[in-house]
Structure formats: structure tokens, C-alpha cells
Amino acid sequence: MTDAGRHPRHALAPLLSSPVRLSVVAALAPTDKAEFAFVRDLVEVTDSALSKQVASLEEAGLVSVTKGRMGRRPRTWLALTSEGRAVYRRHLDALRAISGG
């Protein structure tokens, strides 16, 4: 079987099979970076749940995490890496191909 004849499911990113991880990546896709609290509220998860999922995405090289301060308050920003954007695009393309779209 050639690559051209393979089912599109083979292009799905296993890491993005988690609804929370997929939601995080989708939330970050249209932005350069987003604050942790914004993503947490958008995805509707707890701090600890988001932190765990972001750690998995960061370990895989899909998300970068930057810590800093705004005034006196500590902040954490999340951003998709270029690899993360590519993986997300391939994943969406595979979903579209599977669904006939």
C-alpha cells in the first residue's frame, strides 16, 4: 500500500485525541500567545487540569510556556510552536478528509 492510498486517520496526531489538548491547541491557533487564565476559562478546565495537559503538549514540542510578570503579578503565557501549528493543521486536514469535507 502506498502513502497516497492510506486512510486519512493515519495523519491524526495521537496527542490531539484528548478533547482538552485539542481544545487548548485550537484556542492558541489564532493567536501569537495567550495567558494561561484565558485559555483555562475558554477551555473550561481547572488550573491543574490545564497545567497537566499543557505539560504534555510542551514535552512534545507543540506548545511553549513563558513565565513572567505584569506589574507585581506572576503570569504564564502559552503559545503554539511552529511544529504545533503544523501538527494542528495536519490533524484538522485529516479530520476533514475523514468526514468527507
N, C-alpha and C positions, 0 to 999 in steps of 0.2 A: 504494500500500500504506500503510495507517495504522500508527501506532506499536503499536496493540493487536494487529495481525496479524504483527508482526515476530518472527522466531525469537529465542528467549532468548539465543542466543550473542552477540547484539549488546550485551547487558548485561554481558558478561565484561570484566574490566579487563585490557587487554593487559599491563600491568606485572606482573600476578599470574600470567602464563602461565609464568613461571620457577618451577620447583619450590622453589628455595631462597627466593625472595622470598615465595612463598605460604606456605612453612613459617615464615618469620620473622613474617609478619603473623598467622598462626594462633597462634604462640607468644605474641604480645603481646596478642591479643584478650581473653583472660580476665583480664588484669592491668592495673593502672594504669601500671606501669613494670617493667622487668626489666633486670638487669645484663647487659652485653654478654657476659660469660663464660658466664652461664647460658644465654642464647639460643644462643651458639656451640655449647655442649655439647649442648643439646637438639636443635638442627638438624643437628648432626654435620658441621660445616664448619670450615675453618681461620679464624684471625683475619682474614687478608687477604681470603678469600672473603666472609666475613660483612661486613667493612668495605665492600667494593665494592658488595654488594647493598643494604646499609643506606644508602649514599650515594645510590643510585638512588631508593630509597623516600623518603629525606629531600628530595631535589631535587623530587620530585613532590608533596611536602606530605603524604605519608601517615604518615611516622614523624618523631618529634622525637628529637634526640640531646642529652643533657645530660651534661656532664663535671663531675666534682667529686672530692672526696677522702673516703675513710673512714679516719680516722686519718691515717697518713702515706702511704697507698697511693692512687694515682690510680684513679678508677673512671669508667666510662661507662655511662649508663642509656639505655635505649631505651623509647619509648612510642608507641603509635598516636595520631595526631591524631584529632580528631572527623571530619575528612574521610576519614582512613584507615579508621576504623571503618565509615563509611557505604559506602565503596568495597568493603571486605571483605564486608559484609552483602549488597550487591548482587551481588557475584561469587558468593557461596555460593548465593543465591537463583537465579541464572541456572544454576549447575551442577545444582541440584535440579530446576529446570524442564526442563533438557535431559535429565536422567536419568529423568524421569518421577516424581520423588519430590516 
